[in-house]
């Protein structure tokens, strides 16, 4: 009888010991709100064994009830899960990770005038820059000569300039260029002299200030001086034009 009880005790102890020491494999998947995450590190803190999520975010790692799994990845918040019996009953562990969002308190945009396409070597320093209207006109009138072995003069000439000329497109683009130039002169004039200068210094009626600006930029002699950025000479010529403009206004109001 004693021998039977002893054998039963040894057999029961072996079963209990086997249940305690035997581990299992945890299978699962890691994802965020948008997609599955590949390359996430999974570490069992108790056994110090690790794994990395594969394509589709799936992973497998040895673990048991009571172990703690840690999930970590670049730009994602760390997740820590203490395994319970329920995790093994479900058969598949789903882990959701949230990205780390670094919120900026303030964004400061600085403009560095010494850093441009020329200083970076993108374009030569002596290369002429063109405005939008200048580029359009150049494209419409460019002969676009290119080497051609079958050509009589060793080259071929595009027919586009002739077509543009006959259709009136070239003339239209020239007008656009003139308008663009006058607009640039207007901006430069308003940059050099404010509205008070026209009204208080030159005695131009407030309602006629904009008209006087158009009158001034129509004068070729004045625009050449204006483009030179010589404010003193520009102001002198502007005074002469103001006298003429006020005479025109007086005649119109008679």
Secondary structure, 3 states (H helix, E strand, C coil): CHHHHHHHHHHHHHHHHHHHHCCEEEEEEEECCCCECCCCEEEECCCCCEEECCHHHEEEEEECCCCEEEEEECCEEEEEEECCHHHHHHCCEEEECCECCCCCCCCCCCCCCCCCCCCCCCCCCCCCCCCHHHHHHHHHHCCCCEECCCCCCCEECCCHHHHHHHHCHHHHHHHHHHHHHHHHHHHHHHHHCCHHHHHHHCCCCHHHHHHHHHHHHCCHHHHHHHHCCCHHHHHHHHHHHHHHHHHHHHHHHC
